[in-house]
Amino acid sequence: MDREEILKTLKSPANWGQKYSLWAVYFCTGCGVVEIPPVITSRWDAERFGVLPMATPRQGNLFLITGYVSVKTLGAIIRTYDQMPDPKYVVGFGSCPVNGGMYWDSYNTIKHLDKYLPVDGWIAGCMPRPEAIFVAVVHLWQMIDKGIATGYERYKENYEFYEANQRRVLPHLPKFGGAETNEGPNG
Amino acid sequence: MATAIVTRIVFIVVLPVVGFSVAVLFLGLSRKITARIHRRYGPPLYQPIIDVVKLLTQKENISHGILFDVGILLGLAGGLITIAFIPAGGIHPLSTSGDFLVVLYLMLLSPLGLALAAGASENPNASIGVSRKLILALGYEVPFLMAALAVMTRFGTTSLVEIVAWQQGSVLDWAAFVLPLPALATFLVMPAMLGIRPFDFAVAPQEIASGPLVELGGKYLAFAAIQGALHTYIVVALFVDLFLGGGANMLTFFAKMLAVFFVGVCINAVLPRLRVEQGLRYLWKWPTILAFVGLVIAVLRRG
């Protein structure tokens, strides 16, 4: 810690904690998750950045969407995101959450993740290297410092927008009434 | 008289704070040592403080009812009060005759509090974790209580301060040398008491999503983490007091604790996780046999 860092810490201990203790929800959405084990184990050692995998959404505050998001997975992602306590940060990992990637014309994946959840940052590439996760983490630190990593607040402010989009592809989610309908995912 | 009472009250307040600081330092060290054993760089030494600060300053805290809140607080209170009973290098504000028995009972308060919270959260993973924790407690209580009974029999007292006082001569007066078998048995069950590998099946993150902690987030997880740190301090300090002669002052006491804890961390870093029945089989076999033989020898030598 240098001197500026100490002053910043004393000014806002909450920011300091949020920055250096990013606990990632250990949730594998797609193929991008093969990059996560090397990141959290000996080779790249994410723990030196304070990034730890957490087994439950209640304990996590960093949500990595690793790879393509099928419609069924999107339901689980939304439930997981809703269970995480504020403040929480979402990072799209790989090309697929950005714009569909190689699944751009698939009938069963969603193309733009930020229509359904507020995304704080993207890591482009197919696959991104593990180093890209650290670049993203450092970038997220700067965003938290500047106070612009506010996806969880945008989610609350624009909830009608997100909810309408979620309801369109996933009308059978428990939070939209719970009952299974005959409508398919695109119905 | 008045100054004695004031000193005592000050120590009752200070000792849990000191214990918590030492435990947090130990946790930071353990993460660093584990990282070095894994050939990683590891987090900074103060990473547990960052984590607790983050959890305490989280904007949203999800509760699951009044029992949930009370259970967490009960666990934390159990840890805090137990520390005041354990002599730490000459400081023992709540010592009376029979405080060893009180400590043995109070040590169960923290797991029970956590079990209460886990039950209130109504998560199946939490229930599985609690039942595994109780099985684990059943496993290590048998050898540990026999070893404790051997110590009580050998020194003829149930006061921790007197047990420490009996060991104050040379190094050979330590109970680890007077009672080698119970000391070895307690050392063998210590990973189970600390809940570290190979006995971490109660909070196995990969199997049951961290068990009793599954629904804890924000302040609740912070309190549970503090309680876990206090529990580590209690178990290691009790081992040092019972078998390694306590400490003439706080410095030697914490140095001995660090030595014991370091061995525990090394075990934790290299061993995989046992299954529930494997753990129970191990705990009821070698540590129990050793503790029982040690107890018989202690009784025969006394009678």
Interface residues (C-beta under 8 A of the other chain):
Chain A: P13 A14 W16 G17 Q18 Y20 S21 Y26 T41 S42 D45 E47 R48 G50 P53 M54 A55 T56 R58 Q59 N61 M84 P85 D86 P87
Chain B: R31 A35 H38 R39 R40 Y41 G42 P43 P44 Q47 I50 D51 V53 K54 L55 L56 T57 Q58 K59 E60 N61 I62 P205 Q206 A209 S210 L213 V214 E215 L216 G217 G218 L221
